[in-house]
Every structure is written in C-alpha cells, then in structure tokens.
Amino acid sequence: METLALILAGGRGSRLDILSEKRSKPAVPFAGKFRIIDFALSNCTNSGIYQIGILTQYLPLSLNEHIGVGKPWDLDRRDSFVTLLQPNNSWYEGTADAIRKNIEFVKRYASKYVLILSGDHIYKMDYSKMIEQHKKTGADLTIAAKIVPMEEASRFGILETDETLRIKKFVEKPKEPKSNKASMGIYVFSTQALIDAIEAHPDIKDLDFGMHIIPDMIKNKKVYAYEYYDYWKDVGTYDSYVEANLELCHDTSLDLYDSKWKIYTKSEDLPPVKVGEKANITTSLVSNGCHIEGTVIESVLSPGVVVGEGSTIKHSVILNDVVIGKNCCIENTIIDKETVIGDNSKIGYGDDYTANKDNPKVLSSGLNVIGKKLILPEGLVVERNVRIFSSSNPKELNVKHLKSGETLK
C-alpha cells in the first residue's frame, strides 16, 4: 500500500450550534444531497486512494450510518476499505493525539505515506499531485497551503517558505501574521517520519499538529508547502455555511457537475422533483423528492422538502423532509430536518437585527436557525437572529411571535 488516508472527523463544530447539536460537523448536510465529509471521501477515491481510516468522536451515529461500508465511494472492494476509528479508553485531546491513539492502525498497514485530512472542509483536490511533489522533494512532511486575505490570516496556521517552498517557520493563528500563506490542515507524511514525530512527544497530553508536531519537524526535518489555488472553504459558522450553500446556486469554482470529478454520497431513493402549476423557482438547488407549489428564490432545498402553495422561500437552506405550509414567507433561514412549518408563518421578518442574546457570536447577521423535528404553529412570526432548538419528541410549539435575538429551547 502506498498511501493510507486518515480523516479527522470527530469535531463538534460548536459554532454550528443547532446544526451540530445532534451530529458531528462532518455529518452536517450540505448542498442539498451531500454531507460535508463527502468532499474529503470523494477526493480520496478520485485521487486513487482507497484505504481510509475515519477518526470519529463526537456524536458519531449519524456519520457512521452515512458511511456504512463505504459503497457510494467504491470503498467496499477487495483492495479497498474504510475503517471507523473511535476512541477507546479516552477522548482525543488534539489533532495529533487522535493519530497517536490510532498509531497501531498506521503501523499495521505500513504504507509509504500517510495523508491526513480534515473531514469538515468543502473543496475538490487531487491529492495524488500533492503526494507526487512530496516524493520529488524528498520531504518528511508536506503541508497544503492556500493564500488567504491578509486581514483573515490570523485565523489560520501561517507558513513562511523559501523560494523552493521549504517551510522555514510556522505560527498557529498569529496576532500579527507576516505571511498570508495558510495551512489547509491537509498533510502528507512519510510514514516513519509521522510515527517518529508522534512518539517523540509522549508527555504532551493534548498533542496537536499546529502547536507541537509541525514546529518541531521544521527544525530538524524536511517540511515543504504544496500550494493550492482552487476553491476551499471551512463552513464552520452559520454565515459561512449559508454563503457556501448559496454560492452553488450561481457560477462558482466548485463545480458539482464535473463528470470527471464526481462528489459521491449515500443517496436516498426518492421520486423526481415535482413542480406545481403555480410554482416559480429561480437560481436555486432543488434535490430529488421535493414537491414545490410555491416560490423558491436563491435557496438550497434538500431531498424531500415540500413547499406549499403561496409560500416564498428566499436566501435559505432547507434540510431533508421539511414541510412548509401554505402562504408562508421564509427568508434568510436554515431549517433542519423533518420540521413542519404551519400555514401563514413569517420567518425572517422585520428590520430589527438585534444579535442573538444567548449567543451573539453565532447569530448576528439576520439569519434564523430552526432545529429538527419541530412542529411550528400556524401564523408564527419569527424576526431575526432567532435560534429554535431541536426536539426529540415532535410536538407543536406553543408560541406565536419570537422577537429578534430570542432563543427557544
């Protein structure tokens, strides 16, 4: 085996709040029919990498059910596998600690290279090109890097390289960055170099690639950057999640229709989209099984969504099997799975943009987020920056008006 891929998929994604309340961030639905982790998995198989370990941790059930034996990604063949690796005796406490706790898995397969990926980014990338550069430079570690706006550089691990792309310095989230070449959290290690680097830090409990492994290897190993210039996005906030979804309604450098580089997923067997006589759909993504009788404008509808007659959906992301009644107006809203919106409701209403009072960091731009398996009453008015948490026992909520900034648990 030349390359073993390890996908770090245990992240809680706390900034996604309600969307990651009952699932890990990589399992969050995206672009209608996909999950976020589908992009890393599809990149692997499209790059000819069919031996994959997925390191799960936080609420893994949804992710495990989605991946199964890996059939949608052609990982159920005799010469391929996908293995779900969960913590045994203790939680993963850092990115490199997660690998440390599965180091016997790495040793067992004895590949030449280990490709380490995050399971929660949206992009299409041929990893074989990065691996080829790793071979040519004789690197011990190669880090994928992307140029980001200088004003955003402090959010990333920042690389400083020489003219050969050898990394001379790495700083995790610097307050005053001297470069805007950001680590994408994608690493190719020569396997023995990875094992040595992990085992050289037995006393660091929360072992992390950015804080410990990379700075140490730069001092005494050959560490190079692989520059990547195409679409890549971390959808770690509500705003970035909606932005990335709605970008796909327009022309974007992330082409989901490229037959040479498909994004694979576990699909549901649902009937074709049904569009009623009075329906109007513009600049939107509408998935299989949807039934549209109203108006959909610049929105993403996941499989099985129903939009009633006279209703308007605008600038919104609606997840699987949501039912929206008649004469509703839904704007700038994320609605999670299997929620029912009563007739004559207005969600995303008014000019008051008061930030969410319980958690202003996650909602301040005017978005509303509604959890899964809820039944919202007829005539409900929801203003801006409102959070309504999920229910495990669907029942109609006894509320008629939620003002901007409110949270309903």
C-alpha positions, 0 to 999 in steps of 0.5 A: 500500500502506498498511501493510507488516508486518515480523516479527522472527523470527530469535531463538534463544530460548536459554532454550528450550534443547532446544526451540530447539536445532534451530529458531528460537523462532518455529518452536517448536510450540505448542498442539498444531497451531500454531507460535508465529509463527502468532499474529503471521501470523494477526493480520496477515491478520485485521487486513487486512494482507497484505504481510509481510516475515519477518526470519529468522536463526537456524536458519531451515529449519524456519520457512521450510518452515512458511511456504512461500508463505504459503497457510494465511494467504491470503498467496499472492494477487495483492495479497498476499505474504510475503517471507523476509528473511535476512541477507546479508553479516552477522548482525543485531546488534539489533532495529533493525539487522535493519530497517536491513539490510532498509531497501531492502525498506521503501523499495521498497514505500513504504507509509504505515506500517510495523508491526513485530512480534515473531514469538515472542509468543502473543496475538490483536490487531487491529492495524488499531485500533492503526494507526487511533489512530496516524493520529488522533494524528498520531504518528511512532511508536506503541508497544503497551503492556500493564500488567504486575505491578509486581514483573515490570516490570523485565523489560520496556521501561517507558513513562511517558505523559501523560494523552493517552498521549504517551510522555514517557520510556522505560527498557529493563528498569529496576532500579527501574521507576516505571511498570508500563506495558510495551512489547509490542515491537509498533510502528507507524511512519510510514514516513519517520519509521522510515527517518529514525530508522534512518539517523540512527544509522549508527555504532551497530553493534548498533542496537536499538529499546529502547536507541537508536531509541525514546529518541531519537524521544521527544525530538524526535518524536511517540511515543504508547502504544496500550494493550492489555488482552487476553491476551499472553504471551512463552513464552520459558522452559520454565515459561512455555511449559508454563503457556501450553500448559496454560492452553488446556486450561481457560477462558482469554482466548485463545480458539482457537475464535473463528470470527471470529478464526481462528489459521491454520497449515500443517496436516498431513493426518492421520486423526481422533483415535482413542480406545481402549476403555480410554482416559480423557482429561480437560481436555486438547488432543488434535490430529488423528492421535493414537491414545490407549489410555491416560490423558491428564490436563491435557496438550497432545498434538500431531498424531500422538502415540500413547499406549499402553495403561496409560500416564498422561500428566499436566501435559505437552506432547507434540510431533508423532509421539511414541510412548509405550509401554505402562504408562508414567507421564509427568508434568510433561514436554515431549517433542519430536518423533518420540521413542519412549518404551519400555514401563514408563518413569517420567518425572517421578518422585520428590520430589527437585527438585534444579535442573538442574546444567548449567543451573539457570536453565532447569530448576528447577521439576520439569519434564523436557525430552526432545529429538527423535528419541530412542529411550528404553529400556524401564523408564527412570526419569527424576526431575526437572529432567532435560534429554535432548538431541536426536539426529540419528541415532535410536538407543536410549539406553543408560541406565536411571535419570537422577537429578534435575538430570542432563543427557544429551547 
